[in-house]
Amino acid sequence: MLSEFTPVPTLAVRDLEKARTFYEDVLGFTQVGDAPDGVMYRAGSSHILVYPSAYAGTNKGTAVSFEVPGGQFDAEVAALRASGLEFQTFELPGASWVDGVATSDGMKAVWFADPDGNILNVETSLEAAPV
Protein backbone atom coordinates (compact mmCIF):
# COMPACT_ATOMS: atom_id res chain seq x y z
CA MET A 1 0.00 0.00 0.00
CA LEU A 2 1.02 3.62 -0.41
CA SER A 3 1.69 3.97 3.31
CA GLU A 4 4.90 1.98 2.74
CA PHE A 5 6.42 4.61 0.44
CA THR A 6 8.08 7.96 1.17
CA PRO A 7 6.09 10.86 -0.32
CA VAL A 8 7.71 13.62 -2.35
CA PRO A 9 6.02 16.99 -1.76
CA THR A 10 5.68 18.98 -4.97
CA LEU A 11 5.61 22.76 -5.06
CA ALA A 12 4.40 24.63 -8.11
CA VAL A 13 6.20 27.90 -8.92
CA ARG A 14 5.82 30.56 -11.62
CA ASP A 15 9.52 31.41 -12.04
CA LEU A 16 11.87 28.47 -11.50
CA GLU A 17 15.03 30.61 -11.26
CA LYS A 18 13.47 32.87 -8.62
CA ALA A 19 12.29 29.78 -6.74
CA ARG A 20 15.77 28.22 -6.94
CA THR A 21 17.25 31.35 -5.37
CA PHE A 22 14.72 31.11 -2.54
CA TYR A 23 15.04 27.37 -1.88
CA GLU A 24 18.83 27.25 -2.27
CA ASP A 25 20.02 30.61 -0.92
CA VAL A 26 17.34 31.42 1.67
CA LEU A 27 16.35 27.96 2.89
CA GLY A 28 19.65 26.19 2.21
CA PHE A 29 18.38 23.26 0.15
CA THR A 30 20.82 21.30 -2.02
CA GLN A 31 19.79 20.23 -5.49
CA VAL A 32 19.99 16.46 -5.93
CA GLY A 33 18.70 16.20 -9.45
CA ASP A 34 16.66 17.63 -12.24
CA ALA A 35 13.11 16.60 -12.91
CA PRO A 36 11.19 17.33 -16.10
CA ASP A 37 11.18 21.15 -16.11
CA GLY A 38 11.91 21.26 -12.37
CA VAL A 39 14.44 20.73 -9.61
CA MET A 40 14.61 18.03 -6.94
CA TYR A 41 15.97 18.95 -3.51
CA ARG A 42 17.05 16.70 -0.66
CA ALA A 43 15.01 17.27 2.50
CA GLY A 44 15.89 14.98 5.40
CA SER A 45 15.37 11.41 4.23
CA SER A 46 13.07 12.50 1.41
CA HIS A 47 12.94 15.02 -1.43
CA ILE A 48 10.97 18.07 -2.53
CA LEU A 49 10.16 18.71 -6.17
CA VAL A 50 9.91 22.34 -7.28
CA TYR A 51 8.47 22.75 -10.76
CA PRO A 52 6.94 25.50 -12.92
CA SER A 53 3.17 25.52 -13.27
CA ALA A 54 0.41 27.91 -14.27
CA TYR A 55 -1.30 26.90 -11.00
CA ALA A 56 1.53 28.12 -8.78
CA GLY A 57 0.45 29.75 -5.55
CA THR A 58 -3.17 28.62 -5.68
CA ASN A 59 -2.97 26.43 -2.56
CA LYS A 60 -4.01 28.53 0.44
CA GLY A 61 -3.15 25.86 3.00
CA THR A 62 0.19 24.57 4.28
CA ALA A 63 2.00 22.80 1.43
CA VAL A 64 5.01 21.40 3.31
CA SER A 65 5.80 21.00 7.01
CA PHE A 66 9.22 20.38 8.53
CA GLU A 67 9.43 18.71 11.93
CA VAL A 68 12.49 20.12 13.71
CA PRO A 69 13.82 18.65 16.96
CA GLY A 70 12.96 20.86 19.95
CA GLY A 71 16.55 21.78 20.69
CA GLN A 72 17.04 23.10 17.16
CA PHE A 73 13.74 24.93 16.65
CA ASP A 74 14.76 28.34 18.03
CA ALA A 75 18.03 28.35 16.08
CA GLU A 76 16.22 27.37 12.86
CA VAL A 77 13.62 30.11 13.37
CA ALA A 78 16.40 32.64 14.04
CA ALA A 79 18.21 31.58 10.85
CA LEU A 80 15.02 31.87 8.79
CA ARG A 81 14.32 35.30 10.27
CA ALA A 82 17.93 36.40 9.59
CA SER A 83 17.50 35.40 5.94
CA GLY A 84 14.72 37.96 5.67
CA LEU A 85 11.66 35.73 5.94
CA GLU A 86 8.52 37.19 7.42
CA PHE A 87 6.39 34.79 9.40
CA GLN A 88 2.65 34.65 8.87
CA THR A 89 0.12 34.78 11.66
CA PHE A 90 -3.54 33.83 11.49
CA GLU A 91 -6.44 32.78 13.66
CA LEU A 92 -5.43 29.48 15.25
CA PRO A 93 -7.75 28.41 18.07
CA GLY A 94 -5.89 27.87 21.32
CA ALA A 95 -2.62 29.32 20.04
CA SER A 96 -0.69 32.21 21.46
CA TRP A 97 1.55 34.20 19.11
CA VAL A 98 4.83 35.86 20.06
CA ASP A 99 6.91 37.50 17.32
CA GLY A 100 5.38 35.28 14.61
CA VAL A 101 5.80 32.03 16.56
CA ALA A 102 2.68 30.11 17.57
CA THR A 103 2.58 28.00 20.69
CA SER A 104 -0.36 25.63 21.08
CA ASP A 105 -1.22 22.14 22.29
CA GLY A 106 2.34 20.96 22.92
CA MET A 107 3.92 22.49 19.81
CA LYS A 108 5.67 25.61 18.56
CA ALA A 109 5.46 26.57 14.89
CA VAL A 110 6.04 29.23 12.27
CA TRP A 111 4.58 29.61 8.79
CA PHE A 112 6.01 31.52 5.82
CA ALA A 113 5.53 31.67 2.07
CA ASP A 114 7.86 31.16 -0.86
CA PRO A 115 7.89 33.75 -3.68
CA ASP A 116 4.84 32.09 -5.28
CA GLY A 117 2.77 31.95 -2.11
CA ASN A 118 3.34 28.28 -1.27
CA ILE A 119 3.00 28.08 2.51
CA LEU A 120 5.73 26.25 4.42
CA ASN A 121 5.70 25.36 8.09
CA VAL A 122 8.44 24.63 10.62
CA GLU A 123 7.32 23.08 13.87
CA THR A 124 8.50 21.24 16.94
CA SER A 125 6.89 19.23 19.65
CA LEU A 126 7.10 20.57 23.18
CA GLU A 127 6.57 17.10 24.62
CA ALA A 128 9.10 16.07 27.20
CA ALA A 129 11.83 13.86 25.83
CA PRO A 130 11.81 10.28 27.13
CA VAL A 131 14.13 9.67 30.07
N, C-alpha and C positions, 0 to 999 in steps of 0.2 A: 504494500500500500504506500501511498505518497508520504505517510508519516515517517517512513524509513529514510527519506532523502532530504538532503540539505537544500533549503530554498535559496534562490538568488533574487534578492530584491532588484527591481528594475525601475529606474528613474528617467522619465522623459524630460528632455531639455530642448529649448529652441535653438540655442547657439552652443554647439559642442565645444568650441575653443574656450568660450567664456566659462562654461561648466567645468572644463578641465582645470582652468586656473583656480576656480573655487575648490574643487575636490582635491587637487594636488597641493596647491600653495596654501590655502586657508585651512583645510581639514587634514592635510598630511597623508592622503591616500597614495599608494604606489600602484601604478598601472601594472597589471599582470598579463594583459593580452588585449588584442583588438577583437571586437565582435563586429558583425555586419553593421557598418555605419556608426559604431559606438566604441566605447572603451570599457574594459573590465578592470575593476579594482579589487585588491585583496582587502578583506575586512574580517579580522579574527580568523576563524576557521572556514569562512565562507567567502563570497564575492558579492560585489554590487555591480550591476550593469547600468551604465549611463549612455543613453542613446537619444538622437534627435527625433522629435515627433511633433506633429502639428497639434497634438493634444497636451503638450507640456504645460504644467502648472494648473491643470484643471482639477486635480485632487485637492480637496479642502481639508482632508484629515491627515493624520500622521502617516507618512509614507515609509519611513525607516526608523527603528529604535535601536539604540546601542545601550546594552547593559554594561555599566562600568562598575568595577569593584568599589565598595564604599570608601576605601582608603585613597582611591585615585580620583574620585568624583570632583572634589573641590579643585584639584590641580587641573583637571581636564576642562572644567568650566572656566577657570581663570585663563587657560591657554586659548580657548575659543573666544572669550571676551577680548583678550589682547590682540587677537587676529582681526578684530573689528566687527565681530558678529553682534547683532542685537537680538536679544531673546524676546520671544513673544509671550504675552500673558493673555489669559482669557478666563471666562467663568469656569471654574472647576470646583464643583461642590466638595466641601470639606477641606479644601486646600488653602494654605496661607502662602502668600507671595512675598519674598524679600529680594529686591534687586534682580527680578526676573527668574528667580529660582522658586519652584513650587515645592512645598512639603505637605504630604498628605498620606494617610493610611500606610505608614511604614516605608515611604519612599521619598526621594528628592529627585527633581527632574527639571530640565530646561527644554525648550522648543525653539527652533530657529528655522529659517527658510533659505534654500539655495537661490541663486539668481532667477530661477524660473518659478519660484513659489512652492517647490516641493518642501514639505515640512518634515524636518528631522528632529529626533528626540534623543536626549542623553539622560539616562536615569540610573539610580542606584537604590538598592534596598537598604533600609535602615534597620533591618532585623539584626539582632545580635548574632555574632559569629559563633559557631559551635565551639564548645570548650573541650 
